[in-house]
């Protein structure tokens, strides 16, 4: 029998067995705002089912198991034959199967598919972020494959399938398939034009033999990969199947798996090609052009993933402080803690609102929306992903020492939080892409200004921020050194305009005061005390 000193009091109940989707007001409202009314009932039903599953104790346990038992590389079988396989804990396969079944690779073939998938992606990230990597790569491969109708006809039905088929076998025998990608090489990093992997044409039209390496290969257990290599006419995109049509294994040598800070459940590898068979995707020498839409899709997923991680961190912090007492009152009722929680909630809601707006632009698909995406996606990817780590760390601090203990789940969020800022082009790459768009595509800036202009006159701080932004945009000469500052302002003004239009007044007011009006500090918890912070925190509270 436990002694009296071990009686457990003043501890919050576990945040489990609740609907992650339904408890997220910013997310549910965004879905209602951007989705065709005829699709809402079905979408809400699907997302609520996913939200309840995601909040269950069973799936939370699977997430722990997947992270505590990271993948293992098996290069040879017991007879000495090279197999290059990655073994995963069963929990990984269960989670990945549920992600596929939830439509996380099916956006391109469903009405309102991008908004529905974005909401599901944001929810599913909160369960276990590692398995989102192959789901994201598979989703993003579709627009690249569509540059070749024959390849798209062969692969797209399997990539957009809602059936998870884990067996390595020819694609024609599979009910569903997953894709990875390999772009980065040791000597080039983000500069993919420095790639040295060579592609030698074979006798059959459109087929090649690859020789080289990839320093980072995402999801090396996948059925196929999009890779870049140097063909006779320049850098070109190729499809590398894991298994060939006759059932034999393609030459795909996994040299080792990366030992990463976070994202422990997912495999990222170094691979070599040595006479590897490949199919060309798009034209020779047009590799970057072929993959550009794929890159945009994965970057938007980085925004969604960071928004999901922030939402879970804020939910855990608010939940803890709602039940935990200190110095005679609930933590959530303490003015200073309330300020911290409200500040975190603002960051989370701004990220969610922006991410869903960009997903809606993917669904609408007109030239105006495509132009907006060209500037807004890299700006959002730059800013939202950078805000994730400080949010996760501050949320852990709200739990005190408990937040530093692995069982709380916060350390996993903290380890995962820098990932989306680094993957798919780190901060400088995004800022330089924004500059490139500003200098070469005036229609993109026009689309952006029209979007933020829809909120003009509603808040004087937003109006002032738009005016200051226009002044900064008026002089692009020598702007590279201030590209990060400009990209940050583009993202913040867009977030502010969306919140002014769509969020409750207390949320928009606090955001504009702190993020646009200069009435906030460098750390969280420095909002003006005169704001309605209690309402902001209550809106973010996960109702279990």
N, C-alpha and C positions, 0 to 999 in steps of 0.2 A: 504494500500500500504506500502511495506517495506521501511524503511528509507535508505538513501544512505550508511549508515554504515553497512547495512545488505546485500549489494550486494555481491553475492558469486563469488569470483575469486580465482585463484590459488589453486583450488581443483581438484584432478584427477577425471575423469569420472568413474562411477562404472565399476568394472571388471566383466562384465556379457555379456551374449549372445555371447559366443565364444566357440571354440572347445577345451576342456581341453586335449583331446588326441592329436589332430593335432598340438597344440601349444607347446607340450612337445617334443623337438627334441631328447633328450636322450632316452625317452620312445619309440617313433616311430622307431628310429634306432635300438633299442634293439629288438623290435618285428621283424623287417625285418631281423635282424641278426640270430635270433634263430628259426624262423618259416620256415617250408617247403615252398618254393616259390609257390607251387600249392595252398597253403592255404592263401596266402597273400592278394589277392584281397578281398576275403570274410571277412577275419579277419579285414583288414583295414576298410572295409565298416561297419562292426558291431561296431568296436571300435570308429569310427568317429561318428556314430549315438549316441552312448553312451556319447561320449565327448561333442557333441553339446547339448544333453539333460542335461548333468551335468553342463554345463556352462550357462544354461538358468536361467532367473530371476524366473521362476515358481518353479523350483526345489530348487533354493536357498531359496526361501520363505518357501517351505515345510520343509527344513532343520531347519530354524529358528523356525518354529512352533513346530516341533518335540522336539526341545531342550527346548523351553519355556514352553512346556506342558508335563512334564515327566510322565512316566507310574504310574498308581495307582493300589495298591493291593486291591482286593475285596475278602475277605475271606468267606463271607456268603451272601446268597441272602436275599431278604426282608422277607422271611418266616423263616429264621434262619438255612437253610440248608447250610452246608459247600460246597463252590464251588471252592475256591482257584484259582481265575482267575486274570489276569493282564489286565487292560484296558489301551489302547494306544490312543493317538490322531490320527485322520484319516490320518494326514500327515505321520506318522510312517508307516502305512500300505501301503500307496501309494509308499513310498520310498522302502520299503522291497519288494513289488511286482515288482518294476522295477529292483531291484537287482537280484531277482530270474530269471526274464525274460531275463536278460543280461547274463545268464549262469554262475553266480558266485557260483553255486553249481554243475555245470555240467562238471567240468574238466575231470573227470575220464572216460567219455563216448564220448569225442569229440577228433578228431585228433588235435594234437598240443594243447590239452585242457589246460595244465598247463600254458603255455606261454600266451595264449589268456586270460585265467582267471586272471593271474597275472597282465596283463596290465589293464584289466577292474577293478580289485580290487584296483589298485593304483589310477585309475581315480575316482572310486566311493567313495573312502575314502575322497576325497577332497570335496565331496558334504555334506556328513553326516556320520561320522565314527561309530556312535552307532549301526546302523543296520547291520554293517559288522560282529558283534559278532555272531548272529544266522546263518548268511551265512557262516562264517568260521567254526563254530561247525558242521554244516550240511555237508559241504565239507569234513571235517577231519574225520567224523564218518565212511566214506565208507571203508577205508582200514582196520579199526578194525572189521567191520561187515563181511568183506571178509574172516576172519578166520573161519567163520561158513557159508558154502555155502547156507544152507537153509534160514538163516536170511538175507543174502545178497540178495537172490532171492526175498524175501518178501519186503524188505525195500529199496534196492538200486534204483529201478526205480522211487520211490517216492522222494528219497533224491536228485537224479540228475535231477529231473523234472524241467522244466522252467515255471511251473505254480505255483503261490502262492495261496494256499488254507488255509485261516486263521481259518476255523471252527474246533472246537474240536470235533472230531468224530473218529470212528475206522479207522485205517490206510487203510484197504481194500476199504473204501469208498472215499478215498481222491485221488485227481489228483496230489498232491505234498505234501511233508511233510518237517518239519524242526526238527533239533535235537539240544539239549543242552547237557551239561555234568556236572557231579558233582563228583569231585575228592577230594577237600580239606575239611578237618574237623578242628574243633576248636583247638584240641590238637596237630595236626600234621603239618598243613600248607603244605609246599612242601614235607615233609616226608610222602608220602602217605602210606608207609608200617606201619605207626603208626595208620592207620585208625581203628576205632572200630565198624563201622556199620556191623551188623551180617547178614549173609545170611543162612537161614535154608532151606534145600532141601524139596521140596514137592513131592507128589506121581508121578506126571507126569515128565518124564525124561527131565532134563535141566531147570526145573522151580524151583523157590525159593521164599521165603518170606523174605523181608528185614526189619530190624529194626535198626534205627539209624538216623543220620543227615548228612547234608552237609552244611558247613559254607559258601561256595561260590557255588552257582549253576548258571551257565551261561544260560541265555535265558530261564527262568522258564516257559514261556508260550508255549514252543515247544511241538511237538507231541510225542517225545520220548527223552530219555536221556541215555547216557552211564555213568555208575557210578562204583565205586570200593567198594567192601565189602569183609569181611572176611568169606569165605566159610569153610567147614570142612578141606579142604586141603590147605588153605591159601588165600591170597589176589587174588580176581577174578574180572573179568569185567562182568558187567550185563547190559542188555537193560531193561529200565523201560519205558513202554508205558504210555502215559498220559491217554488214554482212552482204556479200555479193549475191547475184541472182541464182547462182548454182548452189547456194548454201554455204560456200566457203567463207572464211573470215577475210576481210580486207586487211591489208597491212596497216595496222594502227597501233603503234607501239607506245604504250603508256609507261613512261620512264619512272615517274613517281607522282604521288599526290601531294598537294601543297598542305603544309601545316599552318592553318590560318588562325588569326586572332579570334574571329567569330565564324558564323556560318559553318559550324563544325559538322553538322549532319550531312552537308552537301559535299560532293567531290569536285575538286578543281585540280586539273592535272597538267603535267608537261608531257607532250606527245611528240613522236617522230614519225615521219613518212619516209619510206624507203621502197620506192616502186609502188606507191599506193594508187589505186584506181580511183578516178574522179570524173564527174560530169561537169562541164562548164555551165554556169548560170549567167545568162546575159552575154554581152559581147566581150571579146578580148580587149583588155585595156580599160574597161569600164567597171572595174571591180568596186570602187568606192561609190560610184553612181548606183550600182546594183543593190548595194547593201544600205543605202542611205535611209530608206524607209524602215528597214529593220532596226537600224541604230535609233531612230526616233522612237520606235515602239519600245525598245528596251529602256531608253532613257525615261520615258513616261512611266514605265514600271518601277524605275528607281524612285520616282516621285511618290508613286502609290505605296511602294514598300516602306519608304520613310514615314509617310503619313500614317500607315498602319502601326509601325513601331511606336511612333509618338502617341497615337491614340491609346495603345495598350499601356504605355508608361504613365500617361495621365490618368487613365482609369484606375490603375493600381494605386497611384498616389492619392487620388480623391477618395477611393474606397477605404484605404488605410486611415486617412485623416478623419473620415466620417465616424469611425468607431473608436479610434484611439483617443484616450483622455490624457491631458497633462496640465498641471497647474490649475486644476479645478474646472476644466471645461474640455469639450471636444476640440481636437486640433483644428478641425475645419472651421470652427467658430472663432478661432484666434485671429485677430486682424492681420498679423504679419504672415501667418501660414495661409490664410485666405488669399492674400495678395500673391503669394508664390503660386498657389494652385490656379488662380485666375490667369496669371501670366502664362503658365504652361498650357492651360486650356485654350487661350487665344492662339498660341502657336500651332496647336493641334488642329483647331477648327479652320484656321487660315490655310493650312496645308491640305486638308481634306477638301475644302471648297474649291481651291485652285485645281487640284488633281482631277476632280470630277468634271469641272468645266472643260479641261483639256480632253478628257475622255469623250465628252459630248461633242466636241469639235471633230473628233475622229469619226463619230457616227454621222454627223451632218455632212461632212465631206465636200462642201462647196469650196470654191476658190478662196473666198474670204476666210473661211475657217482653216483651210490648209495654210494660207499665208500667216494667220495668227499662230498656228502650231510651230511654224518654222522659227519664230523668235521666242515664243512663250515656253516651248519645251526645254530648250537649253537653259533659259533663264530660271525656270522652275526647278530643273534638275540641279542647277548650281545652288540655289538658295535653300530649297526645302531639304535637300539631303544634308546640307551643312548644319541646319538647325536641329537635326535629329539627335546627334551626340550630346549637345548640352541639355536638351530636354530629357533624355534618358538618364543622364547623370544627376540632374536636379531632382527628377522624380525619385531616384534611388535615395537621395538625401532626405526626401520627405519621410521615408520609412526609417530613417536613422540607421542604426547598426543592422536592423533586420534587412534593410535594402542592400546591404553588402554581403549578405549570406546567400549562397547559391539557391537554397530552397525557395527563396522569395520569387525567383524568376527574373528579378531586375538585373542581376549580373549578365544573364544571357542577352537581355535587351541592350545593355551597355556595350557588350562585345560586338553585337550585330550592328550597332548604330552608325559606325563610320563607313560601313561597307558600300552603301549606295552612292556615297559621295566619291568613292574611289573607282568603282566599276563603271564601265561604259563611258569612260572619259572623265578624268578628275576635274577639279574646279577650274584650273586654267584653260583646259580644253573647252569647257562649256562657255567661259567668258569670251574666248577668242572666236568661238562659233557665233556667239551673239554679235560680235563686232563684224564678222564676215557677212552676216545677214543684213545688218544695218547698212553696210557699205555697198552691197550688191543687189539687195532686194527691197526697194522702197515700198513695195506693196505690203511687205510684212510689217513694217513700221506703221503704215497707214491702218492696217487691220488692228494692230495693237492699240493705237491711239483711239480708234473708233470704239473699241471694246471698253477701255477705261473711261472714255468720254461719256458713256452711258450713265455714269454715276456723278458727273459734274454737277455742282450746285447743291449736292446733298450734304457735304461736309466741308467746312472751310480748310481743314487740315489736308484733306485729300486734294482739294483744288490747288492749294499751295504746293503740294508735292508734285502734282502734274506740271505746274508751271516751272518749278525748279528742274524737273526732268527734261522738259522741252529746251530749257536754257543749256543744259549739259549736252543734249543731243545736237545742238546747233553747231558744235565744233567737234568734228571727229578726227581732226588732224592730231597726230601724236597721242592718240587715245589709248593705245595698248596698255600703258602703265596704269591707267585708271579703269581698265576694263572690268575688274571685279566690282568696284564701287558702282559703276553704271549698271551692271547686271543685277546686283543686289537691289538697286532702286527700281529697276524695271519689274522685278518680281514683287517687291513690297507694294508698289503702286497698283499692280494688277490684283494682288490679294486684297488690298484696301478697297478697291473699287467693287470687287465681288462681295465683300462683307457688307459694305454700305448698301448694296442693292438687295442682298438676300438674307443676311444674318439678323438676329434680333438687335434692336438699338443698343442695348448695353454691350454687346460684343463688338459691334462696329465702332461705337464710341471709344471703347478702351483700346482697340487696335489702332485707330487713327491717332489717338492721343499719344500712345507709347511708340508706335512704329513709324508714324509719319509726322507727328507734331513735335517730336523731340521731348516729350514729357515722360520719359522712361529712362532707366539706367542701363548699364551694360549687362547686369546680372538679372535673373528672374526675381520677381518679388519687388519690383521698383515702380509699379503702376501708381498713378495718382490716387490717393486714398479717398478722394471724393467720388470716384466712380462706383457703379453698382456691381461690385465684385462678387457679392453673394450670389446674384443671379447667374453670373458667368460660371461660377463653380458648380452651381446646382445643375446647370445645363449639361455640364461635362460628367456628371455623376453617373456611373454605371448602375442601373437599377437591377438588382439580382432577385 
